């Protein structure tokens, strides 16, 4: 095999690789959102390419950006329904509805199906959540958002709605407390609850009156790993009040995993060892570790820190 032939092959590979990278970059530049759900042969999908806006009732597409499209599809009992909306060259929206590939009129029955599919995507997949939360806040206030969240199916979508609501400025302490108590009742997933608490920790821990409800919600997470992950995320923040730090030690002591407890206490050491009023409480938390190995791991970490200082 000649050297020239080998060099030609390498050049071709590099050229093709560059084209693939270019195509990938172009694909990533165009946003896409997809919700899918399958259950015993019943498959539903809503896909948005580019940017779309819906009417207030979420029964249909109202606007599309250039080069955008929406596709709604259901496969059930051997039947495939599909609804597509695209923006044409003249900026008008073209709508097609097919059943098993055959075009059908978009009649009242078709519109009921479209509305039902979009509503499921809203309540299970978090479709257009940011715009929907903003609309609900304008129309019905925070209580309207909380009422809507109770209608949502799925912890992921619920968490998205709570997250958007709790990042809203100027919510009253009463609303903040009500919202987090509802989180404790309505989000079952340890992961989703932990994700939310990580995102809103600053909002709740800066006000001593909200510290109890924050930790009550945190303590309802059954996974020691997830609870420790949340606390590790905020334990070193300078603005954390003494009330919050004391309550954190109570949650730490309640962890059943000695490994997670030791890991948290090692991360928390700088926030406690320099505060004489909290040092004793920190030592008590160390003594709740049953494993000699894990307790020794904390002591060794503290000794190294003392030596370095």
MARDORO-467662 format. One record per atom (N, C-alpha, C, O): x, y negated, z. Coordinates in steps of 0.05 Angstrom, whole numbers, plus 5000, padded with zeros to 4 digits. Each point is the difference from the previous one (the first is absolute). Layout:
<rovexs>
XYZ ...
</rovexs>
This chain:
<rovexs>
501750245000 498349765000 501849755000 501849985017 497749834965 501849774997 499549805021 497849985011 504349864995 499749795020 498049794990 498649885016 501450074958 498149804989 497250085004 498349845006 501150434991 497350105004 499149965029 497849915006 504050165012 499449975029 499549715007 498149945015 503649884974 499649725006 497349904989 498749845013 500550264964 497449924988 497750095018 498149855004 502150395007 497950115018 499849835025 497849935009 504550005002 500049835025 498849734994 498549905017 502149994961 498949744993 496950014997 498649825009 500450404979 497250044997 498650035027 497949885004 503350275014 498950045027 499849735014 498049945013 504149914986 500049745014 497949814988 498749855015 501050164958 498049834987 497250085009 498449825006 501150444994 497350095008 499549945029 497849925008 504350115009 499749935028 499349715004 498349935017 502949904967 499449715002 497249954992 498649835012 500450304967 497349964992 498050105021 497949875004 502750355009 498350105021 499849815023 497949945011 504549954997 500049805022 498449754992 498649895017 501750024958 498549774991 497050055001 498549835009 500750414981 497150075001 499050015028 497849915006 503850205012 499250025028 499749735012 498049945015 503849884979 499849735010 497549864990 498849855016 500550194959 497649884990 497550115013 498149865006 501950405000 497750125013 499749895028 497749965009 504550005005 499849915028 499149715001 498949925020 501649934959 499249715000 497049974999 499049785005 499650434988 497149984998 498750155024 500450245003 498249615013 498950125025 497850204993 498649984980 501250225037 497950204997 499150095027 501550025019 495950044984 498850105024 498250244993 498549984981 501850235034 498450244994 499050125026 501450035020 496050044980 498850165021 499050264988 498650004980 502150225033 499150274991 499050155024 501049985022 497050194973 499050185020 498950254987 498449994982 502650245028 499150264990 498950175022 501150005022 496750134973 498850175020 498450234986 497949954989 503350295013 498650244990 499149974971 497750054993 504149864990 499449974971 498749744993 499649944976 499849895043 498849744995 502349795002 501149965022 499549914956 502249814999 499049724992 498549974980 502349835036 499349724994 502549834999 501950045015 498149774967 502449834997 499149724991 498349974982 503049835030 499749724991 502849904996 501650015019 499049894957 502649904994 499949714989 498449944982 503349895028 500249734991 502849954990 501950035014 498349884961 502649934988 499949704997 498349884987 503749985024 500049715000 498449895023 500050115022 498549684972 498449875021 497149984992 499349934977 498950145042 497150004995 498649865023 501050005022 496749884972 498349885020 497250124997 499150054978 499650005045 497450135000 497949805010 500649805012 496850264982 497949835010 499850055030 501150195011 497449645003 499850015029 498950265011 500750095022 497650044962 498850255009 501750244993 499350235008 502849734977 501850224991 498450214984 500350245004 498049654978 498550184983 501250014972 499350174984 502649645010 501150004973 502449815000 500549845018 501050174960 502349834996 499049734990 498349994982 502849795028 499249744992 502149864982 499249864981 503350185026 502249874984 502450194999 500550165017 501049814961 502550144996 502149804990 499549834984 502950205027 502349854989 500750124973 499150224992 502549634993 500950104974 501550275003 501450035020 498250154961 501350265001 499450165025 501650155010 495949825000 499150155023 497650184993 498749954979 500850255037 497850194995 499250135026 501650025019 495950074982 498950165022 498850254989 498549994980 502250245032 498850254992 498850145024 501350035021 496250064976 498650145021 499250284989 498950014978 501850205036 499650274989 499150195021 501049995023 497150194970 499150215018 499850264984 498950014979 502250205033 499850274989 498650185020 500950035022 496850074970 498350165019 498250194984 498749924981 501450335028 498350214988 500250014969 498050024986 504549965004 500550014972 499349754984 500250004976 499049795038 499349754986 502149795007 500949985023 499849864957 502049795003 498749734993 499249964977 500549875042 499049734995 502449805001 501750035018 498349784964 502149815000 498949724993 498449974981 502549835033 499349724995 502649844998 501750015018 498649854959 502549844996 499249724994 498249944984 503449875027 499649724994 502849894992 502050045014 498049844962 502549884990 499549724991 497849924993 504349925007 499849724991 501049994971 502250094993 496049814990 500649994971 501849774993 500649835016 500150154958 501749794990 498649735003 501349795002 496050204997 498549755002 499349945029 498349835005 503050315014 499649965029 497350105011 499449965023 499050174960 497550115010 500650295010 502050124993 496349975025 500350275011 498550204984 497649974994 503750254998 498750224986 499550225020 501950075015 495750044985 499350215019 499150254985 498349984982 502750255026 499250254988 499450205021 501350025021 496650134975 499150215019 499650264984 498550004980 502850215028 499850254986 499350235019 500749995024 498050214965 499550255015 501050234983 499150044977 502950105033 501350214985 501149904974 499950144979 501149615021 501349894976 498149874981 500949874981 496450155023 498149894982 499049735010 499249985024 500849814960 499149735009 497150015009 498350134987 501149735034 497349985010 499449715006 501849845005 495650094996 499249735007 500549955030 499750185016 501049584990 500449935028 497249915011 499449765003 499050445003 497349955010 499949995030 502149995013 495550014998 499749975029 501450235015 501249965021 498550284969 501250245013 503049984999 501350065020 499849854957 502949974998 501049785020 502150035012 496449764990 500849785018 500050095029 501749925016 496350254991 500050115028 502550175004 501149995022 499650174958 502450165003 502549835003 501750065018 498649744965 502349825002 500249875027 502149995012 495749904997 499949865026 500750195023 501549935018 497550324980 500650205021 502950075000 501250035022 500050004955 502950074998 501749775011 501950055015 497449714978 501649775010 499749975030 502049945014 495750104996 499549985029 501750215015 501149945022 499050304968 501650215012 502949925000 501450045020 499649854958 502849914998 500549775020 502249995011 495849844993 500349795020 500250115028 501849925016 496550274991 499850095027 501850235007 500550055024 500550094956 502050215006 502849934992 501950105012 498449744967 502749954990 501049725005 502349944993 496049885018 500949735005 500149834975 501649814999 496850264981 499949844975 499649715006 498049925013 503849914976 499749715002 499649905028 498549815005 502950325014 499549945028 500549715008 498549885015 503750014975 500749725007 497849814992 499249835016 499850194960 497949824990 497450055016 498549825006 501050444999 497550075014 500049895029 497949905009 504350135005 500249895027 499649705000 498649895017 502749984964 499849704998 497149924995 499049815012 499650344971 497249954994 498250045025 498349835006 502250395008 498450065024 500549795022 498149935014 504349984988 500649795020 498549754993 498949875018 501050054957 498649764992 497050035005 498649815009 500350424984 497150045001 499050065028 497949915009 503650265006 498950115025 501949985024 499350095022 503149814973 501949965022 501350275008 499550204988 502149795034 501450245008 498250245007 500750234995 497049705017 498150225007 499050144975 499550245000 500349624978 499250124975 502150194989 499350214989 503249725015 502250184991 499950255018 500350234990 499449745036 500050235018 497650184994 500250255002 497649634991 497650164993 500550164974 499350234998 502149654983 500650134975 502050235005 499750224988 502349745029 501950215006 498750255010 500850224994 497149745022 498550235010 498750174979 499450235004 500249654972 498850144977 502150144983 499450164983 503249785022 502150104983 500750285009 500150075023 500450104957 500850285005 503050034995 501049924979 500450195040 502950044997 501749815016 499649764999 502250355016 501749845018 501849804985 500549795010 500450294967 501849824985 498549754993 501049785005 496750244983 498449774992 499249835024 500149754999 499250385023 499349855024 502449845010 499749775007 502650364993 502449865009 500649754983 500849795011 498950244963 500549774982 498149775007 500949775001 496650285004 498049795006 500749875027 500149765002 500550415018 500749885026 502549834998 500249795011 501850314974 502549864996 499549724988 501049805010 497450194969 499449754987 498449815019 500649765001 497650355014 498449835019 501849895022 499949765006 501850415006 501549925023 502349814993 501249885018 499450104956 502049814991 498849724994 501449814993 495950175011 498749754995 500649815023 500050075023 500649684970 500749805020 497649925017 497750014990 502849925034 498049875018 497750195008 497849905006 502750364995 498050175012 500049975030 502149975012 495550035000 499849965029 501050245014 499950224989 501049755037 500850245016 497750215002 500650245000 496949665001 497850195002 499850174975 499550245001 500849644975 499950154975 502450194998 499650234992 502749685016 502450175000 499750255018 500750224992 498149745031 499650225018 497950194989 500350255001 497549644989 497950174988 501050164977 499450244998 502249644985 501150144976 501750235009 499850224988 502049745031 501850225007 498650225015 500850234998 497249715017 498450215013 498650174978 499750245003 499449624976 498750154978 502050174986 499450224991 503149695006 502150164989 500350265015 500250214989 499949765038 500350245017 497850214996 500550245003 497149664990 497850184996 499950124972 499150234996 501749614984 499450074972 502350104984 499650124979 502949845030 502350114985 501050235016 501049975023 498850274966 500850245013 502950074995 501350135017 499849804960 502750074992 502049865017 500149755002 501750405010 502249895016 501749824983 500849785008 499850314968 501849844982 498749734993 501349805002 496250204989 498749754992 499749815024 500349764997 499050355026 499849835024 502749885007 500149765007 502050404991 502749905006 500849794980 501149795008 498350254966 500749804980 498749735006 501249794998 496250225009 498649765006 501149865025 500549754999 500050395022 501149885024 502749884996 500749795011 500950334972 502649884993 499649734986 501449815006 496750184977 499549754984 498949785017 500649764994 497850305026 498749795016 501149965027 498949855016 503350284991 501149985027 500649715008 499349935023 501849914960 500649735007 497549845008 500049845019 497850214967 497549865005 499050065028 499149825015 501150434994 498850085025 502049975024 499149935022 503450104973 501950005023 500949725007 501449975021 497949834963 500749735008 498049885020 500549805012 497250344992 498049905019 499650225021 499150224994 501549725031 499850195022 497250125002 499650235008 498449614986 497250095002 499450234981 498150165005 503449864973 499550214980 501950245003 499750204986 502349775032 501850235004 498650255008 500750224989 497449775030 498750265008 498650144977 500350254998 498249614985 498550144979 502050114979 499550214988 502749655008 502050104981 501150275010 500250194984 500649825041 501250255010 497950225005 500650244998 496949695007 497950205002 499750144973 499750244998 500449604980 499850114973 502450174994 499850224988 502549685020 502550154995 500050265015 500850214989 498349795035 500150255016 498050214991 500150235008 498149694974 498150204989 501250154976 498850184990 503649745002 501450154979 501150255014 501549985019 497950254970 500850255013 502950084994 501250135016 499849784962 502850074992 502049835015 500049754998 501750385017 502149855014 501949864981 500949775005 499650354972 501849884980 498849744990 501449804999 496050194995 498849764989 499849785022 500549774994 498950315031 499949805021 502849885005 500349755003 501750424997 502749905004 500849824977 501449805004 497950284972 500749844976 498849725002 501449804993 496250175016 498849745003 501549835020 500749774996 499850355028 501349855022 502949934993 500949785007 500550394979 502749944992 500149764982 501949854999 495950124985 499949784981 499949725013 500949814988 498050175036 499749745012 501449965027 500049785011 501250435000 501149985027 502249795003 500349885021 501250074958 502249825003 499449714993 501849834999 495750114995 499349734992 500249805023 499050065022 502349724974 500549815021 497549885012 499949935024 497950054960 497649875010 498250195016 497949925009 503050334995 498350195015 499949915029 502149975013 495550014997 499649905028 500750235020 500250234992 500149695033 500550205021 497650195003 500450245004 497249664992 497650175002 500150214979 499350235005 501549704971 500150194978 502350205005 499650244994 502649675016 502250185006 499450205022 500750234998 497949685022 499250185022 498050214989 500250245006 497949674977 498150194989 501350194981 499150234999 503049694987 501450184983 501350235016 500050234991 501149715032 501250205017 498050215009 500650245002 496949675003 497950195008 499450194977 499650245004 500349654971 499550174977 502450184995 499650244992 502849665013 502350174996 500050245020 500550224992 498849725033 500050215020 497950214994 500250235008 497749694977 497850194994 500650184976 498550194995 503749764991 500850174978 500750285010 501550025020 497450184968 500650275010 502750114989 501250185012 499749714965 502550094988 502349865014 500349764998 501550395015 502349885012 501849884979 501349795005 498950334971 501749894979 499049724992 501649814998 495850174996 498949744991 500249795023 500649774994 499050325030 500249815023 502849905002 500549765004 501550424995 502849925002 500849814977 501449815005 497750264971 500649834977 499049725003 501349804994 496250185016 498849735005 501549855022 500649764996 500050375026 501449865022 502849914992 500949795010 500450364974 502749914990 499649754983 501649815003 496450194979 499549764984 499149765017 500649774993 498050295029 498949785016 502049895020 499449795012 502850344992 501949925022 500649705000 499949885021 500950004956 500749715001 497849825011 500549795011 497050294985 497749845009 499550025030 498549835011 502650375002 499450055028 502449975019 499749905022 502650174969 502350015019 500949725008 501349975021 498249834963 500849735006 497849855016 500449765005 497550375002 497849885015 499750155026 499050225001 501849655021 500050145026 497250085009 499750215013 498349644979 497250075008 499050244986 498050125009 503249964968 499150234985 501950245002 499350224991 503149745020 502050215001 498950245015 500450234992 498449735031 499050225017 497850164985 500050255001 498249614984 497950144985 501350164978 499050224993 503149684995 501350154979 501350255011 499950214988 501449775036 501250235012 497950225007 500550234997 497249685012 497850195006 499250154974 499450235001 500549634977 499350134975 502050204992 499350224990 503349735015 502150194994 499650265016 500450224991 498749745034 499750235018 497650174993 499750225012 498649694970 497850174991 500850204978 498450174992 504149804999 501050194980 500750265014 501750015018 497150214973 500450265013 502550144992 501350145015 499549814960 502450144989 502649875010 500449764996 501350405016 502649905009 501649894976 501449795002 498450354976 501549914976 499149734990 501649824995 495750145003 499049754990 500449775020 500649784992 499150285034 500649805020 502949924999 500749775003 501150434993 502849944998 500649844975 501949845001 496650204978 500449854975 499549705005 501449834990 496550125026 499549725006 502249885018 500949784995 499950375026 502049905018 502749954985 501349815005 499350374977 502549964984 499949754983 502049854998 495750114990 499649764984 500349745016 501149804992 497750215033 500249775017 502949955010 500949775001 500550455004 502849985009 501749874978 501749835005 497850264970 501649894977 499349704997 501849844994 495750095010 499249724997 501449835021 500949784995 499150325030 501349865022 503049964995 501149785005 500250434985 502849984994 500649804978 501949855002 496450144977 500449814979 499649725009 501349814990 496950155029 499549735010 502149915020 499949775010 
</rovexs>
